[in-house]
Amino acid sequence: MENSILQKVKEAEALFENYEITGNELARVRQLREKLEEQHLTVSVIGQFKRGKSALTNAILEDDILPVGIVPVTAVVTTVDYGSKSAEVHFSNGIKKEVAFEELSAYVNEQENSDNHLNVTKVAIKSPAEFLKNGLTFVDTPGVGSMHEKNSEEAYAFVKESDAVIFTLSVDSPINQIEVDFLKNAKEYAAKFYFAVNKTDVIGEDELEAYLEYCRRLICGIMEVNEIMMFPVSAKTGEGIEKLKSAVLDDLGSESARILEESTKLKLHDIVMSALAQVTFYRNALSLTGAEFDSKLAEMKQFSEKIHKETESLPEALKANKVVCDAHTNDVKNRLTEKVKEMFGIDYYYEIEDVEYGRQDKSGDDLVAKVDRICSALDKTLNTIFMHREENTYVVARRINDLNRLVRKLVKMRDEK
């Protein structure tokens, strides 16, 4: 492993460390390296909405820890790891809040958190389930294909994190184009697939066999294989659940290294392609005229001034609270990231710090000064990476050569098998 995929991941990490425009790719490749070193796998339950994914997750874990019902969940993934039973909601501003299980629907239910207006990034659950004992992370994802577009976006995004997938179908609906497209996307990132056909309790045995055969032929064609692992199950009655669990655990016990290596290869390829896209966006931005670039920088400056005024106007009591200060700082970073994307098309990366909800510590920092430093640093970085008003031809030539060197290395990594 050290001389193969892990070494390639480390080489990519070392490469991305040298360029401001590949901050997102650097963060992703670091996560890959950590997973490889820890041999930690992520198994996700994915599929179209209303296929019973959350109910299936509960059945596998033998505990009704995830909300289920008629109303679709919002654009939030739920991760489940082994440990003492607890639930924690994570927000985009870095705040992590422990909640009671009966309160979870307020954060993941479309009726109560419409379009995810609470800006929940994920729900992290700990469970003492035997299924989790070997160190895997089990994930319930939003369903694709509902009227809530964010759900599909979040589901597609999290597929990139999955090493193995339990793709959930149900007998009350034939496979449709949404599921076909989602499955084609998922196979670009995950190395192992299990196909759970849910709600088998609602049809007879002959109908079930016909449905399974139909699914088997269609999915084999999509996956370009001769055979697939298909499991008829009922999350409601528990029928077939143990067989599915045993298959997953047996594979993760005997094939975990291979599954992780294969999924890492797929993910590394995607990261390299993302980096190449970043270079394209960067080059497009470099082609702006001086007047166009001045205009964009002026708009960024106005945006920073707006953030400064908003921060300055916060009540002193809030500015003195460390939790509020840290959450506000993270929010500023998120807003600046979005603005840079809007202005220049590139993904500017900030690390979002964790913020423990409920702490009453006093802040030792001047919040306004801290926010101003973040904005000033971004302005300086943008001027540097876009070589704004740079008159030293040596500096310009060196940065262009560095960019070309990055492209050559990325193309080589992309083409390696």
Backbone hydrogen bonds, N-H to C=O, Kabsch-Sander energy under -0.5 kcal/mol:
donor,donor_aa,acceptor,acceptor_aa,energy
4,S,1,M,-1.6
6,L,1,M,-1.4
7,Q,1,M,-0.8
8,K,4,S,-2.0
9,V,5,I,-2.3
10,K,6,L,-2.3
11,E,7,Q,-2.2
12,A,8,K,-2.2
13,E,9,V,-2.4
14,A,10,K,-2.4
15,L,11,E,-1.9
16,F,12,A,-2.7
17,E,13,E,-1.5
18,N,15,L,-1.4
19,Y,16,F,-1.5
22,T,19,Y,-1.1
23,G,20,E,-0.9
26,L,22,T,-2.2
27,A,23,G,-2.1
28,R,24,N,-2.2
29,V,25,E,-2.5
30,R,26,L,-1.9
31,Q,27,A,-1.6
32,L,28,R,-1.8
33,R,29,V,-2.3
34,E,30,R,-2.4
35,K,31,Q,-2.3
36,L,32,L,-2.3
37,E,33,R,-2.6
38,E,34,E,-2.1
39,Q,35,K,-1.1
40,H,35,K,-1.9
43,V,41,L,-0.5
43,V,137,T,-2.9
44,S,42,T,-0.5
44,S,164,A,-2.3
45,V,139,V,-3.3
46,I,44,S,-0.7
46,I,166,I,-1.8
48,Q,168,T,-0.5
49,F,144,V,-2.4
51,R,48,Q,-0.8
56,L,52,G,-2.3
57,T,53,K,-2.5
58,N,54,S,-2.5
59,A,55,A,-2.1
60,I,56,L,-2.4
61,L,57,T,-2.3
62,E,58,N,-0.8
63,D,58,N,-2.0
65,I,63,D,-2.2
74,T,108,V,-2.7
76,V,74,T,-2.5
77,V,121,T,-0.7
78,T,140,D,-2.6
79,T,77,V,-0.5
79,T,123,V,-2.4
80,V,138,F,-3.2
81,D,125,I,-2.5
83,G,127,S,-1.5
86,S,126,K,-1.6
87,A,99,V,-0.5
88,E,124,A,-2.1
89,V,97,K,-3.3
90,H,122,K,-3.0
91,F,95,I,-2.5
92,S,119,N,-2.3
94,G,91,F,-1.9
96,K,355,V,-2.7
97,K,89,V,-2.8
99,V,87,A,-2.2
103,E,100,A,-1.9
104,L,101,F,-1.4
106,A,103,E,-1.3
107,Y,104,L,-2.3
108,V,104,L,-1.5
109,N,105,S,-1.9
110,E,72,P,-2.2
112,E,109,N,-0.6
113,N,109,N,-3.1
116,N,113,N,-2.1
117,H,114,S,-1.3
119,N,116,N,-1.9
121,T,90,H,-2.7
122,K,90,H,-1.2
123,V,77,V,-2.3
124,A,88,E,-3.3
125,I,79,T,-3.4
125,I,123,V,-0.6
126,K,86,S,-2.6
127,S,81,D,-2.5
132,L,129,A,-1.5
133,K,130,E,-1.6
135,G,132,L,-1.9
137,T,41,L,-2.6
138,F,80,V,-2.7
138,F,136,L,-0.5
139,V,43,V,-2.4
140,D,78,T,-2.8
141,T,45,V,-1.6
141,T,139,V,-0.5
144,V,47,G,-1.6
149,E,147,M,-1.0
151,N,148,H,-1.0
152,S,148,H,-0.9
153,E,149,E,-2.1
154,E,150,K,-2.6
155,A,151,N,-2.4
156,Y,152,S,-2.7
157,A,153,E,-2.2
158,F,154,E,-2.3
159,V,155,A,-1.4
160,K,156,Y,-0.6
160,K,157,A,-0.9
161,E,158,F,-2.1
162,S,158,F,-0.5
162,S,159,V,-1.4
163,D,42,T,-2.5
164,A,42,T,-2.0
165,V,192,K,-2.6
166,I,44,S,-3.1
167,F,165,V,-0.8
167,F,194,Y,-2.6
168,T,46,I,-2.9
168,T,166,I,-0.6
169,L,167,F,-0.5
169,L,196,A,-3.1
171,V,198,N,-2.1
173,S,170,S,-1.4
180,V,176,N,-2.1
181,D,177,Q,-2.7
182,F,178,I,-2.2
183,L,179,E,-2.5
184,K,180,V,-2.3
185,N,181,D,-1.9
186,A,182,F,-2.5
187,K,183,L,-2.0
188,E,185,N,-1.5
189,Y,186,A,-1.9
190,A,186,A,-2.2
191,A,163,D,-2.5
192,K,163,D,-1.0
194,Y,165,V,-2.6
195,F,229,M,-3.1
196,A,167,F,-2.0
196,A,194,Y,-0.7
197,V,195,F,-0.6
197,V,231,F,-2.4
198,N,169,L,-3.0
198,N,196,A,-0.8
200,T,233,V,-1.8
202,V,199,K,-1.7
203,I,200,T,-1.0
208,L,204,G,-2.1
209,E,205,E,-2.3
210,A,206,D,-1.9
211,Y,207,E,-2.3
212,L,208,L,-2.9
213,E,209,E,-2.2
214,Y,210,A,-2.0
215,C,211,Y,-2.6
216,R,212,L,-2.7
217,R,213,E,-2.1
218,L,214,Y,-2.1
219,I,215,C,-3.1
220,C,216,R,-2.2
221,G,217,R,-1.5
222,I,218,L,-1.9
223,M,219,I,-3.0
224,E,220,C,-1.0
225,V,220,C,-2.0
230,M,228,I,-0.9
231,F,195,F,-3.4
233,V,197,V,-3.0
234,S,239,E,-2.2
238,G,234,S,-2.7
241,I,238,G,-1.5
242,E,238,G,-0.5
244,L,240,G,-1.7
245,K,241,I,-2.7
246,S,242,E,-2.6
247,A,243,K,-1.9
248,V,244,L,-2.2
249,L,245,K,-2.8
250,D,246,S,-2.6
251,D,247,A,-2.1
252,L,248,V,-2.5
253,G,249,L,-1.5
254,S,250,D,-2.1
255,E,251,D,-3.5
259,I,255,E,-2.9
260,L,256,S,-2.6
261,E,257,A,-2.3
262,E,258,R,-2.7
263,S,259,I,-2.5
264,T,260,L,-2.1
265,K,261,E,-2.0
266,L,262,E,-1.8
267,K,263,S,-2.4
268,L,264,T,-3.0
269,H,265,K,-1.9
270,D,266,L,-1.7
271,I,267,K,-2.4
272,V,268,L,-2.4
273,M,269,H,-2.2
274,S,270,D,-2.1
275,A,271,I,-2.3
276,L,272,V,-2.2
277,A,273,M,-1.9
278,Q,274,S,-2.1
279,V,275,A,-2.0
280,T,276,L,-1.8
281,F,277,A,-2.4
282,Y,278,Q,-2.6
283,R,279,V,-2.8
284,N,280,T,-2.2
285,A,281,F,-2.1
286,L,282,Y,-2.2
287,S,283,R,-1.1
288,L,285,A,-1.5
293,F,289,T,-2.6
294,D,290,G,-2.5
295,S,291,A,-2.0
296,K,292,E,-2.0
297,L,293,F,-2.7
298,A,294,D,-2.2
299,E,295,S,-1.9
300,M,296,K,-2.3
301,K,297,L,-2.3
302,Q,298,A,-2.2
303,F,299,E,-2.1
304,S,300,M,-2.3
305,E,301,K,-2.2
306,K,302,Q,-2.1
307,I,303,F,-2.2
308,H,304,S,-2.4
309,K,305,E,-2.4
310,E,306,K,-2.4
311,T,307,I,-2.5
312,E,308,H,-2.6
313,S,309,K,-1.8
314,L,311,T,-1.2
318,L,315,P,-0.7
319,K,315,P,-2.1
320,A,316,E,-1.3
321,N,318,L,-1.4
322,K,320,A,-0.5
322,K,361,D,-2.5
325,C,321,N,-2.5
326,D,322,K,-2.9
327,A,323,V,-2.5
328,H,324,V,-2.7
329,T,325,C,-2.4
330,N,326,D,-2.1
331,D,327,A,-2.2
332,V,328,H,-2.4
333,K,329,T,-2.1
334,N,330,N,-2.3
335,R,331,D,-2.3
336,L,332,V,-2.5
337,T,333,K,-2.3
338,E,334,N,-2.0
339,K,335,R,-2.1
340,V,336,L,-2.6
341,K,337,T,-2.1
342,E,338,E,-2.2
343,M,339,K,-2.7
344,F,340,V,-3.1
345,G,340,V,-0.8
345,G,341,K,-1.4
346,I,340,V,-0.6
348,Y,346,I,-0.9
349,Y,347,D,-0.5
352,I,350,Y,-0.5
353,E,351,E,-0.6
355,V,94,G,-3.0
357,Y,96,K,-2.1
357,Y,355,V,-0.6
359,R,356,E,-1.2
363,S,320,A,-2.7
367,L,365,D,-0.9
370,K,366,D,-2.5
371,V,367,L,-2.6
372,D,368,V,-2.4
373,R,369,A,-2.1
374,I,370,K,-1.8
375,C,371,V,-2.3
376,S,372,D,-2.6
377,A,373,R,-2.6
378,L,374,I,-2.0
379,D,375,C,-2.3
380,K,376,S,-2.4
381,T,377,A,-2.4
382,L,378,L,-2.9
383,N,379,D,-2.1
384,T,380,K,-1.9
385,I,381,T,-3.1
386,F,382,L,-1.9
387,M,384,T,-1.1
388,H,383,N,-2.0
390,E,387,M,-1.8
391,E,389,R,-0.6
393,T,391,E,-0.9
396,V,392,N,-2.0
397,A,393,T,-2.8
398,R,394,Y,-2.6
399,R,395,V,-2.3
400,I,396,V,-2.3
401,N,397,A,-2.4
402,D,398,R,-2.5
403,L,399,R,-2.2
404,N,400,I,-2.4
405,R,401,N,-2.4
406,L,402,D,-2.2
407,V,403,L,-2.2
408,R,404,N,-2.4
409,K,405,R,-2.2
410,L,406,L,-2.5
411,V,407,V,-2.7
412,K,408,R,-2.1
413,M,409,K,-2.3
414,R,410,L,-2.8
415,D,411,V,-1.9
416,E,412,K,-0.8
416,E,413,M,-0.5
